Amino acid sequence: MSSVADLRKEYSASGLVEENMPSEPLSVFRQWLDEAVAAQVLEPNAMCLSTVSSDGKPSGRFVLLKGLDDRGFTWFTNYQSRKGHDLAGAPVAPALTSSAAIPPSSSGSSPPPFAALTFWWGDLERSVRVEGWVERLSEEASQAYFDSRPRGSRIGAWASEQSRPIGSRYDLESQYASVSARFGGEEGNDSAHPIPKPAQWGGFRLVPERVEFWKGRQSRLHDRLVYTLEEDKVGRAWRLTRLQP
């Protein structure tokens, strides 16, 4: 096997120029995601979600981005999983709103949990890092997405007690078969055999306060442009800064 130390790639000359960047980061992210989809990058909406436990232990795992708007980045999971416990203090988002979220006041209550997302599109020599606070989606929003999933995925949400130990693969498949039979199977009719959303399953949204765009460049002089949400005299605004690689 080749030495890990000897593995390297020379990146291209094209990069990022501040004058070509808009005043906010989400439009850039949408463009980069669209270009990753067009380039047929494997799982272009895959992102590493990093969280921290109540005793300060970090952990990371890949999840799929399932929503993006002015409020932030959305994914769905089992609330009883490790990441669910790490984010247990997340406030519940209002059910009906499309405007950018405002962080809840920490006065008289615990501040919301923070997390980070990392996207890697190696074929395009690009990466995006997003940091911000997390809110829990409303039951209405989680229900709407759950109902849109394939029946097999909805059955799986009931069959798997995510992050808990299990004796074998056979035991997991047996759990799935039992739940599938209870709900009429993968080919069942939703009208005759509806699959309700488990109470422990739903969505989270990361509300960004820092977004960094990375582009590989020659000789490891990579481009790093970071947007930071800051307070000014008229409210909150994005500030763009170049970082050394």
Accessible surface in RSA format (square Angstrom, percent):
REM  Atomic radii and reference values for relative SASA: ProtOr
REM  Chains: A
REM  Algorithm: Lee & Richards
REM  Probe-radius: 1.40
REM  Slices: 20
REM RES _ NUM      All-atoms   Total-Side   Main-Chain    Non-polar    All polar
REM                ABS   REL    ABS   REL    ABS   REL    ABS   REL    ABS   REL
RES MET A   1   226.42 117.3 136.10  90.1  90.32 215.0 111.86  95.1 114.55 151.8
RES SER A   2    74.95  63.3  57.59  76.9  17.35  40.0  25.72  54.8  49.23  69.0
RES SER A   3    57.41  48.5  42.05  56.1  15.36  35.4  35.01  74.6  22.40  31.4
RES VAL A   4   112.34  73.9 103.69  93.9   8.66  20.9 103.69  90.1   8.66  23.5
RES ALA A   5    78.05  71.8  55.34  85.4  22.72  51.7  66.78  94.0  11.27  29.9
RES ASP A   6    93.85  65.7  79.27  78.9  14.58  34.5  21.18  49.8  72.67  72.5
RES LEU A   7   121.15  67.5  99.71  71.3  21.44  53.9 101.73  71.4  19.41  52.2
RES ARG A   8   179.04  75.2 138.86  70.8  40.18  95.7  65.03  88.9 114.01  69.1
RES LYS A   9   103.42  50.5  94.69  58.1   8.73  20.8  63.80  57.4  39.62  42.2
RES GLU A  10   111.42  64.0  88.84  67.2  22.58  53.8  57.06 110.4  54.36  44.4
RES TYR A  11    28.12  13.1  24.69  14.0   3.43   8.9   3.60   2.7  24.52  30.2
RES SER A  12    45.57  38.5  35.88  47.9   9.68  22.3  42.70  90.9   2.86   4.0
RES ALA A  13    59.98  55.1  50.16  77.4   9.82  22.3  51.36  72.3   8.62  22.8
RES SER A  14    72.16  61.0  60.08  80.2  12.08  27.8  56.11 119.5  16.05  22.5
RES GLY A  15    34.14  42.1   0.00   N/A  34.14  42.1   1.80   4.9  32.34  72.4
RES LEU A  16    22.24  12.4  17.15  12.3   5.09  12.8  18.86  13.2   3.38   9.1
RES VAL A  17    73.47  48.3  70.27  63.6   3.20   7.7  70.77  61.5   2.70   7.3
RES GLU A  18    60.07  34.5  54.19  41.0   5.88  14.0  30.17  58.4  29.90  24.4
RES GLU A  19   148.05  85.0 111.59  84.4  36.46  86.8  71.75 138.8  76.29  62.3
RES ASN A  20   119.53  82.4  88.07  85.1  31.46  75.7  29.57  71.2  89.95  86.9
RES MET A  21    29.89  15.5  11.00   7.3  18.89  45.0   0.68   0.6  29.21  38.7
RES PRO A  22    55.97  40.8  39.77  36.2  16.21  58.9  52.52  43.4   3.45  21.5
RES SER A  23    98.20  83.0  76.15 101.6  22.05  50.8  58.63 124.8  39.57  55.4
RES GLU A  24    57.76  33.2  57.76  43.7   0.00   0.0  39.85  77.1  17.92  14.6
RES PRO A  25     0.17   0.1   0.17   0.2   0.00   0.0   0.17   0.1   0.00   0.0
RES LEU A  26    14.29   8.0  14.29  10.2   0.00   0.0  14.29  10.0   0.00   0.0
RES SER A  27    44.58  37.7  37.37  49.9   7.21  16.6  37.71  80.3   6.87   9.6
RES VAL A  28     9.13   6.0   8.10   7.3   1.03   2.5   9.11   7.9   0.02   0.1
RES PHE A  29     0.00   0.0   0.00   0.0   0.00   0.0   0.00   0.0   0.00   0.0
RES ARG A  30    84.87  35.6  83.59  42.6   1.29   3.1  48.32  66.0  36.55  22.2
RES GLN A  31    99.91  55.9  94.94  69.4   4.97  11.8  28.04  59.7  71.87  54.5
RES TRP A  32     9.19   3.7   9.19   4.4   0.00   0.0   0.06   0.0   9.13  14.8
RES LEU A  33    29.91  16.7  29.91  21.4   0.00   0.0  29.91  21.0   0.00   0.0
RES ASP A  34    94.16  66.0  88.71  88.3   5.45  12.9  25.98  61.2  68.18  68.0
RES GLU A  35    61.95  35.6  58.13  44.0   3.82   9.1  34.82  67.3  27.14  22.2
RES ALA A  36     0.00   0.0   0.00   0.0   0.00   0.0   0.00   0.0   0.00   0.0
RES VAL A  37    84.21  55.4  76.25  69.0   7.95  19.2  77.20  67.1   7.01  19.0
RES ALA A  38    84.84  78.0  50.42  77.8  34.42  78.3  62.09  87.4  22.75  60.3
RES ALA A  39    47.49  43.7  17.09  26.4  30.39  69.1  29.23  41.2  18.26  48.4
RES GLN A  40   160.54  89.8 133.21  97.4  27.33  65.1  42.18  89.8 118.36  89.8
RES VAL A  41    15.66  10.3  10.68   9.7   4.98  12.0  10.76   9.4   4.90  13.3
RES LEU A  42   160.57  89.4 141.32 101.1  19.25  48.4 145.87 102.4  14.70  39.6
RES GLU A  43    91.31  52.4  80.44  60.9  10.87  25.9  27.35  52.9  63.97  52.2
RES PRO A  44    24.73  18.0  24.66  22.5   0.07   0.2  24.69  20.4   0.04   0.2
RES ASN A  45    35.03  24.2  35.03  33.9   0.00   0.0  12.89  31.0  22.15  21.4
RES ALA A  46    25.11  23.1  20.11  31.0   5.00  11.4  20.11  28.3   5.00  13.3
RES MET A  47     0.00   0.0   0.00   0.0   0.00   0.0   0.00   0.0   0.00   0.0
RES CYS A  48    29.18  22.1  29.06  32.4   0.12   0.3   4.87  12.3  24.31  26.2
RES LEU A  49     0.00   0.0   0.00   0.0   0.00   0.0   0.00   0.0   0.00   0.0
RES SER A  50    43.55  36.8  41.36  55.2   2.19   5.0  23.65  50.4  19.90  27.9
RES THR A  51     1.83   1.3   0.16   0.2   1.66   4.0   1.07   1.4   0.76   1.1
RES VAL A  52    80.31  52.8  68.57  62.1  11.74  28.3  68.57  59.6  11.74  31.8
RES SER A  53    24.89  21.0  18.84  25.1   6.06  13.9  19.09  40.6   5.80   8.1
RES SER A  54   129.56 109.5  79.42 106.0  50.14 115.5  60.10 128.0  69.46  97.3
RES ASP A  55    99.38  69.6  64.92  64.6  34.46  81.5  47.78 112.5  51.60  51.5
RES GLY A  56    50.07  61.7   0.00   N/A  50.07  61.7  26.56  72.9  23.51  52.6
RES LYS A  57   125.42  61.2 124.63  76.5   0.79   1.9  72.12  64.9  53.30  56.8
RES PRO A  58   102.58  74.8  87.47  79.7  15.12  54.9  87.56  72.3  15.03  93.4
RES SER A  59    19.97  16.9   8.30  11.1  11.67  26.9  19.69  41.9   0.29   0.4
RES GLY A  60    48.93  60.3   0.00   N/A  48.93  60.3  11.40  31.3  37.53  84.0
RES ARG A  61    48.25  20.3  40.26  20.5   8.00  19.0  39.41  53.9   8.84   5.4
RES PHE A  62   145.41  72.7 117.38  72.7  28.02  72.9 117.57  71.3  27.84  79.7
RES VAL A  63    18.81  12.4  10.87   9.8   7.94  19.1  18.71  16.3   0.10   0.3
RES LEU A  64    63.75  35.5  57.94  41.5   5.80  14.6  57.94  40.7   5.80  15.6
RES LEU A  65    11.37   6.3   5.65   4.0   5.73  14.4   5.65   4.0   5.73  15.4
RES LYS A  66    93.36  45.5  62.78  38.5  30.57  72.8  26.97  24.3  66.38  70.7
RES GLY A  67    25.86  31.9   0.00   N/A  25.86  31.9  24.72  67.8   1.15   2.6
RES LEU A  68    44.18  24.6  12.33   8.8  31.85  80.1  12.58   8.8  31.60  85.0
RES ASP A  69    44.57  31.2  43.31  43.1   1.26   3.0  30.39  71.5  14.18  14.1
RES ASP A  70    88.46  62.0  78.17  77.8  10.29  24.3  14.97  35.2  73.49  73.3
RES ARG A  71    39.85  16.7  39.50  20.1   0.35   0.8   1.12   1.5  38.73  23.5
RES GLY A  72     0.46   0.6   0.00   N/A   0.46   0.6   0.00   0.0   0.46   1.0
RES PHE A  73     0.00   0.0   0.00   0.0   0.00   0.0   0.00   0.0   0.00   0.0
RES THR A  74    12.85   9.1  12.85  13.0   0.00   0.0   6.67   9.0   6.18   9.3
RES TRP A  75     0.37   0.1   0.37   0.2   0.00   0.0   0.37   0.2   0.00   0.0
RES PHE A  76    32.72  16.4  12.10   7.5  20.62  53.7  12.10   7.3  20.62  59.0
RES THR A  77     6.14   4.4   1.34   1.4   4.80  11.4   5.63   7.6   0.51   0.8
RES ASN A  78     5.93   4.1   5.74   5.5   0.19   0.5   1.99   4.8   3.94   3.8
RES TYR A  79    14.92   7.0   9.78   5.6   5.14  13.4   9.17   6.9   5.75   7.1
RES GLN A  80    76.51  42.8  71.40  52.2   5.11  12.2  17.62  37.5  58.88  44.7
RES SER A  81     0.40   0.3   0.40   0.5   0.00   0.0   0.40   0.9   0.00   0.0
RES ARG A  82   120.71  50.7 115.79  59.0   4.91  11.7  50.62  69.2  70.09  42.5
RES LYS A  83    20.27   9.9  19.67  12.1   0.60   1.4   2.64   2.4  17.63  18.8
RES GLY A  84     2.53   3.1   0.00   N/A   2.53   3.1   0.00   0.0   2.53   5.7
RES HIS A  85   109.28  59.7  94.66  65.8  14.63  37.4  64.31  66.3  44.98  52.3
RES ASP A  86    20.15  14.1   5.34   5.3  14.80  35.0   1.92   4.5  18.23  18.2
RES LEU A  87     1.91   1.1   1.04   0.7   0.87   2.2   1.04   0.7   0.87   2.3
RES ALA A  88    73.59  67.7  44.43  68.6  29.15  66.3  50.50  71.1  23.09  61.2
RES GLY A  89    60.52  74.6   0.00   N/A  60.52  74.6  37.14 101.9  23.38  52.4
RES ALA A  90    10.53   9.7   0.49   0.7  10.05  22.9   0.49   0.7  10.05  26.6
RES PRO A  91    41.44  30.2  31.28  28.5  10.15  36.9  41.44  34.2   0.00   0.0
RES VAL A  92   101.47  66.8  74.77  67.7  26.70  64.3  74.88  65.1  26.59  72.1
RES ALA A  93     5.98   5.5   2.27   3.5   3.71   8.5   2.79   3.9   3.20   8.5
RES PRO A  94    90.15  65.7  74.52  67.9  15.63  56.8  86.03  71.0   4.12  25.6
RES ALA A  95    48.47  44.6  24.65  38.0  23.82  54.2  24.65  34.7  23.82  63.1
RES LEU A  96   171.45  95.5 141.73 101.4  29.72  74.7 144.89 101.8  26.57  71.5
RES THR A  97    50.04  35.6  28.37  28.8  21.67  51.6  29.03  39.0  21.01  31.8
RES SER A  98    90.35  76.3  78.80 105.2  11.54  26.6  41.60  88.6  48.75  68.3
RES SER A  99    74.14  62.6  63.50  84.7  10.64  24.5  51.95 110.6  22.18  31.1
RES ALA A 100    60.53  55.7  46.73  72.1  13.80  31.4  46.73  65.8  13.80  36.5
RES ALA A 101    23.09  21.2   8.34  12.9  14.75  33.6  16.43  23.1   6.66  17.7
RES ILE A 102   124.26  70.7 106.87  79.6  17.39  41.9 106.87  77.0  17.39  47.2
RES PRO A 103    40.69  29.7  29.16  26.6  11.53  41.9  29.16  24.1  11.53  71.7
RES PRO A 104    54.70  39.9  36.68  33.4  18.02  65.5  47.12  38.9   7.58  47.1
RES SER A 105    80.72  68.2  57.07  76.2  23.65  54.5  53.42 113.7  27.30  38.2
RES SER A 106    66.71  56.4  52.06  69.5  14.65  33.7  14.59  31.1  52.12  73.0
RES SER A 107    98.02  82.8  69.06  92.2  28.96  66.7  40.70  86.7  57.32  80.3
RES GLY A 108    89.11 109.9   0.00   N/A  89.11 109.9  45.37 124.5  43.74  98.0
RES SER A 109    68.25  57.7  48.42  64.6  19.83  45.7  49.30 105.0  18.95  26.5
RES SER A 110   100.19  84.7  75.25 100.4  24.94  57.5  38.48  81.9  61.71  86.5
RES PRO A 111    86.42  63.0  75.94  69.2  10.48  38.1  75.99  62.7  10.43  64.8
RES PRO A 112    13.61   9.9   8.02   7.3   5.59  20.3   9.18   7.6   4.43  27.5
RES PRO A 113    24.78  18.1  13.19  12.0  11.59  42.1  24.38  20.1   0.41   2.5
RES PHE A 114   111.12  55.6  95.10  58.9  16.02  41.7  95.36  57.8  15.76  45.1
RES ALA A 115     9.69   8.9   0.00   0.0   9.69  22.0   6.96   9.8   2.74   7.2
RES ALA A 116    30.07  27.6  29.54  45.6   0.53   1.2  29.69  41.8   0.39   1.0
RES LEU A 117     0.34   0.2   0.00   0.0   0.34   0.9   0.03   0.0   0.31   0.8
RES THR A 118    48.66  34.6  47.47  48.1   1.18   2.8  30.14  40.5  18.51  28.0
RES PHE A 119     0.03   0.0   0.00   0.0   0.03   0.1   0.03   0.0   0.00   0.0
RES TRP A 120   136.63  54.8 117.89  57.1  18.74  44.0  96.52  51.5  40.11  65.1
RES TRP A 121     2.11   0.8   2.11   1.0   0.00   0.0   1.13   0.6   0.98   1.6
RES GLY A 122    24.57  30.3   0.00   N/A  24.57  30.3  13.16  36.1  11.41  25.5
RES ASP A 123   114.39  80.1  80.84  80.5  33.54  79.3  25.86  60.9  88.53  88.3
RES LEU A 124    45.42  25.3  35.38  25.3  10.04  25.2  40.07  28.1   5.35  14.4
RES GLU A 125    22.41  12.9  22.41  17.0   0.00   0.0   8.65  16.7  13.77  11.2
RES ARG A 126    45.51  19.1  45.51  23.2   0.00   0.0   0.99   1.4  44.52  27.0
RES SER A 127    12.51  10.6  12.51  16.7   0.00   0.0   6.05  12.9   6.46   9.1
RES VAL A 128     0.10   0.1   0.00   0.0   0.10   0.2   0.10   0.1   0.00   0.0
RES ARG A 129    98.90  41.5  98.29  50.1   0.61   1.4  25.39  34.7  73.51  44.5
RES VAL A 130     0.22   0.1   0.00   0.0   0.22   0.5   0.00   0.0   0.22   0.6
RES GLU A 131    59.17  34.0  59.10  44.7   0.07   0.2  17.81  34.4  41.37  33.8
RES GLY A 132     0.93   1.1   0.00   N/A   0.93   1.1   0.65   1.8   0.28   0.6
RES TRP A 133     3.53   1.4   3.53   1.7   0.00   0.0   3.52   1.9   0.01   0.0
RES VAL A 134     0.00   0.0   0.00   0.0   0.00   0.0   0.00   0.0   0.00   0.0
RES GLU A 135     8.87   5.1   8.87   6.7   0.00   0.0   0.06   0.1   8.81   7.2
RES ARG A 136    74.49  31.3  74.49  38.0   0.00   0.0   6.92   9.5  67.57  41.0
RES LEU A 137     9.99   5.6   6.15   4.4   3.84   9.7   6.15   4.3   3.84  10.3
RES SER A 138     7.45   6.3   5.94   7.9   1.52   3.5   5.28  11.2   2.18   3.0
RES GLU A 139    95.40  54.8  89.98  68.1   5.42  12.9  63.50 122.8  31.90  26.0
RES GLU A 140   112.50  64.6 101.81  77.0  10.69  25.5  60.76 117.5  51.74  42.2
RES ALA A 141    39.43  36.3  26.79  41.3  12.63  28.7  35.19  49.6   4.24  11.2
RES SER A 142     0.29   0.2   0.29   0.4   0.00   0.0   0.00   0.0   0.29   0.4
RES GLN A 143    65.58  36.7  65.58  47.9   0.00   0.0  34.38  73.2  31.19  23.7
RES ALA A 144    66.52  61.2  50.11  77.3  16.41  37.3  58.18  81.9   8.34  22.1
RES TYR A 145    51.95  24.3  47.07  26.8   4.88  12.7  39.44  29.6  12.51  15.4
RES PHE A 146     0.00   0.0   0.00   0.0   0.00   0.0   0.00   0.0   0.00   0.0
RES ASP A 147    78.99  55.3  61.32  61.0  17.67  41.8  26.91  63.3  52.08  51.9
RES SER A 148    81.52  68.9  43.42  57.9  38.10  87.8  47.89 102.0  33.63  47.1
RES ARG A 149    55.06  23.1  48.83  24.9   6.23  14.8   4.01   5.5  51.05  30.9
RES PRO A 150    96.75  70.5  83.76  76.4  12.99  47.2  96.34  79.5   0.41   2.5
RES ARG A 151    22.22   9.3  17.05   8.7   5.16  12.3  17.05  23.3   5.16   3.1
RES GLY A 152    23.06  28.4   0.00   N/A  23.06  28.4  15.86  43.5   7.21  16.1
RES SER A 153    42.48  35.9  29.53  39.4  12.95  29.8  10.86  23.1  31.63  44.3
RES ARG A 154    16.80   7.1  16.80   8.6   0.00   0.0   0.00   0.0  16.80  10.2
RES ILE A 155     0.00   0.0   0.00   0.0   0.00   0.0   0.00   0.0   0.00   0.0
RES GLY A 156    22.93  28.3   0.00   N/A  22.93  28.3  19.97  54.8   2.96   6.6
RES ALA A 157    12.58  11.6   0.25   0.4  12.33  28.1  10.64  15.0   1.94   5.1
RES TRP A 158    75.76  30.4  58.45  28.3  17.31  40.6  58.45  31.2  17.31  28.1
RES ALA A 159     5.94   5.5   2.38   3.7   3.56   8.1   3.22   4.5   2.72   7.2
RES SER A 160    42.74  36.1  39.72  53.0   3.02   7.0  22.01  46.9  20.73  29.0
RES GLU A 161   107.12  61.5  94.85  71.8  12.27  29.2  33.08  64.0  74.03  60.4
RES GLN A 162    63.33  35.4  59.89  43.8   3.45   8.2  23.14  49.3  40.19  30.5
RES SER A 163    79.65  67.3  26.91  35.9  52.74 121.5  31.86  67.9  47.79  66.9
RES ARG A 164   134.88  56.6 116.51  59.4  18.38  43.8  36.85  50.4  98.03  59.4
RES PRO A 165   137.31 100.1 103.53  94.4  33.78 122.8 115.77  95.6  21.54 133.9
RES ILE A 166    79.41  45.2  47.25  35.2  32.16  77.5  55.44  39.9  23.98  65.1
RES GLY A 167    72.09  88.9   0.00   N/A  72.09  88.9  33.94  93.1  38.15  85.4
RES SER A 168    49.39  41.7  37.96  50.7  11.44  26.3  44.93  95.7   4.47   6.3
RES ARG A 169   167.69  70.4 154.66  78.8  13.02  31.0  69.96  95.6  97.72  59.2
RES TYR A 170   163.15  76.2 159.66  90.8   3.49   9.1 114.82  86.3  48.33  59.6
RES ASP A 171    57.78  40.5  55.36  55.1   2.41   5.7  14.10  33.2  43.68  43.6
RES LEU A 172    55.88  31.1  55.88  40.0   0.00   0.0  55.88  39.2   0.00   0.0
RES GLU A 173    89.25  51.2  83.68  63.3   5.56  13.2  32.12  62.1  57.12  46.6
RES SER A 174    46.67  39.4  36.23  48.4  10.44  24.1  35.30  75.2  11.37  15.9
RES GLN A 175    68.24  38.2  62.41  45.6   5.83  13.9  35.03  74.6  33.21  25.2
RES TYR A 176    59.44  27.7  59.44  33.8   0.00   0.0  57.02  42.9   2.41   3.0
RES ALA A 177    59.05  54.3  51.11  78.9   7.93  18.0  54.32  76.5   4.73  12.5
RES SER A 178    75.14  63.5  62.20  83.0  12.94  29.8  33.61  71.6  41.54  58.2
RES VAL A 179    14.32   9.4  14.16  12.8   0.16   0.4  14.32  12.4   0.00   0.0
RES SER A 180    14.25  12.0  14.25  19.0   0.00   0.0   5.55  11.8   8.70  12.2
RES ALA A 181    81.34  74.8  51.95  80.2  29.39  66.9  61.91  87.2  19.43  51.5
RES ARG A 182   146.52  61.5 112.69  57.4  33.84  80.6  67.22  91.9  79.30  48.1
RES PHE A 183    19.51   9.8  18.20  11.3   1.31   3.4  19.51  11.8   0.00   0.0
RES GLY A 184    30.53  37.7   0.00   N/A  30.53  37.7  14.51  39.8  16.02  35.9
RES GLY A 185    18.43  22.7   0.00   N/A  18.43  22.7  18.02  49.5   0.41   0.9
RES GLU A 186    87.89  50.5  73.78  55.8  14.11  33.6  16.88  32.6  71.01  58.0
RES GLU A 187   167.32  96.1 137.11 103.7  30.21  71.9  70.78 136.9  96.55  78.8
RES GLY A 188    18.38  22.7   0.00   N/A  18.38  22.7   9.43  25.9   8.95  20.0
RES ASN A 189    88.42  61.0  80.00  77.3   8.42  20.3  27.43  66.0  61.00  59.0
RES ASP A 190    68.09  47.7  58.40  58.1   9.70  22.9  30.01  70.6  38.08  38.0
RES SER A 191   107.51  90.8  72.83  97.2  34.67  79.9  43.86  93.4  63.65  89.2
RES ALA A 192    71.05  65.3  39.54  61.0  31.51  71.7  50.19  70.7  20.86  55.3
RES HIS A 193    82.54  45.1  78.98  54.9   3.56   9.1  47.22  48.7  35.32  41.1
RES PRO A 194    84.52  61.6  78.15  71.2   6.36  23.1  79.21  65.4   5.31  33.0
RES ILE A 195     7.25   4.1   0.00   0.0   7.25  17.5   0.18   0.1   7.07  19.2
RES PRO A 196    71.17  51.9  61.76  56.3   9.42  34.2  71.14  58.7   0.03   0.2
RES LYS A 197    20.53  10.0   3.69   2.3  16.84  40.1   2.97   2.7  17.56  18.7
RES PRO A 198     0.33   0.2   0.00   0.0   0.33   1.2   0.33   0.3   0.00   0.0
RES ALA A 199    87.70  80.6  67.77 104.6  19.93  45.3  74.19 104.5  13.51  35.8
RES GLN A 200    56.70  31.7  51.86  37.9   4.85  11.5  19.28  41.0  37.42  28.4
RES TRP A 201    14.11   5.7  14.11   6.8   0.00   0.0   4.86   2.6   9.26  15.0
RES GLY A 202     0.00   0.0   0.00   N/A   0.00   0.0   0.00   0.0   0.00   0.0
RES GLY A 203     0.00   0.0   0.00   N/A   0.00   0.0   0.00   0.0   0.00   0.0
RES PHE A 204     2.63   1.3   2.63   1.6   0.00   0.0   2.63   1.6   0.00   0.0
RES ARG A 205    12.30   5.2  12.30   6.3   0.00   0.0   0.00   0.0  12.30   7.5
RES LEU A 206     0.00   0.0   0.00   0.0   0.00   0.0   0.00   0.0   0.00   0.0
RES VAL A 207     9.33   6.1   9.33   8.5   0.00   0.0   9.33   8.1   0.00   0.0
RES PRO A 208     7.29   5.3   5.37   4.9   1.92   7.0   5.37   4.4   1.92  12.0
RES GLU A 209    42.88  24.6  42.13  31.9   0.74   1.8  13.32  25.8  29.56  24.1
RES ARG A 210    59.17  24.8  59.07  30.1   0.11   0.3  21.26  29.1  37.92  23.0
RES VAL A 211     0.00   0.0   0.00   0.0   0.00   0.0   0.00   0.0   0.00   0.0
RES GLU A 212     2.39   1.4   2.13   1.6   0.27   0.6   0.27   0.5   2.12   1.7
RES PHE A 213     0.00   0.0   0.00   0.0   0.00   0.0   0.00   0.0   0.00   0.0
RES TRP A 214    42.02  16.9  42.02  20.3   0.00   0.0  30.01  16.0  12.01  19.5
RES LYS A 215    16.06   7.8  16.06   9.9   0.00   0.0  16.06  14.5   0.00   0.0
RES GLY A 216     0.00   0.0   0.00   N/A   0.00   0.0   0.00   0.0   0.00   0.0
RES ARG A 217    67.11  28.2  67.11  34.2   0.00   0.0   4.05   5.5  63.05  38.2
RES GLN A 218    93.57  52.3  89.75  65.6   3.81   9.1  16.60  35.3  76.96  58.4
RES SER A 219    84.18  71.1  58.95  78.7  25.23  58.1  35.28  75.1  48.90  68.5
RES ARG A 220   109.36  45.9 103.17  52.6   6.20  14.8  57.76  78.9  51.61  31.3
RES LEU A 221   124.34  69.2 116.96  83.7   7.38  18.6 117.07  82.2   7.27  19.6
RES HIS A 222    24.68  13.5  20.64  14.3   4.04  10.3  14.58  15.0  10.10  11.8
RES ASP A 223     7.75   5.4   7.75   7.7   0.00   0.0   0.00   0.0   7.75   7.7
RES ARG A 224    51.49  21.6  51.49  26.2   0.00   0.0   7.22   9.9  44.27  26.8
RES LEU A 225     0.00   0.0   0.00   0.0   0.00   0.0   0.00   0.0   0.00   0.0
RES VAL A 226     4.45   2.9   4.44   4.0   0.01   0.0   4.44   3.9   0.01   0.0
RES TYR A 227     1.28   0.6   1.28   0.7   0.00   0.0   1.28   1.0   0.00   0.0
RES THR A 228    41.39  29.4  41.39  42.0   0.00   0.0  31.28  42.0  10.11  15.3
RES LEU A 229    37.92  21.1  20.66  14.8  17.26  43.4  20.69  14.5  17.22  46.4
RES GLU A 230    68.94  39.6  62.51  47.3   6.42  15.3  30.85  59.7  38.08  31.1
RES GLU A 231   122.54  70.4  94.74  71.7  27.80  66.2  60.17 116.4  62.37  50.9
RES ASP A 232    72.69  50.9  47.63  47.4  25.06  59.3  43.74 102.9  28.95  28.9
RES LYS A 233   215.24 105.0 173.06 106.2  42.17 100.4 125.14 112.6  90.10  96.0
RES VAL A 234   140.78  92.6 102.49  92.8  38.30  92.3 110.99  96.4  29.79  80.8
RES GLY A 235    29.13  35.9   0.00   N/A  29.13  35.9  27.24  74.7   1.89   4.2
RES ARG A 236    82.40  34.6  49.36  25.2  33.04  78.7  24.37  33.3  58.03  35.2
RES ALA A 237    43.07  39.6  36.88  56.9   6.19  14.1  41.66  58.7   1.41   3.7
RES TRP A 238    62.34  25.0  35.74  17.3  26.60  62.5  18.47   9.8  43.87  71.2
RES ARG A 239   141.03  59.2 136.72  69.7   4.31  10.3  36.28  49.6 104.74  63.5
RES LEU A 240    53.88  30.0  25.70  18.4  28.19  70.9  25.70  18.0  28.19  75.9
RES THR A 241    50.17  35.7  45.64  46.3   4.53  10.8  43.16  58.0   7.01  10.6
RES ARG A 242   100.36  42.1  77.25  39.4  23.11  55.0  51.45  70.3  48.91  29.6
RES LEU A 243    49.25  27.4  44.97  32.2   4.29  10.8  47.32  33.2   1.93   5.2
RES GLN A 244   158.78  88.8 146.11 106.8  12.68  30.2  48.62 103.5 110.16  83.5
RES PRO A 245    85.58  62.4  29.51  26.9  56.07 203.8  53.88  44.5  31.70 197.0
END  Absolute sums over single chains surface
CHAIN  1 A    13912.0      10847.5       3064.5       7879.9       6032.0
END  Absolute sums over all chains
TOTAL         13912.0      10847.5       3064.5       7879.9       6032.0
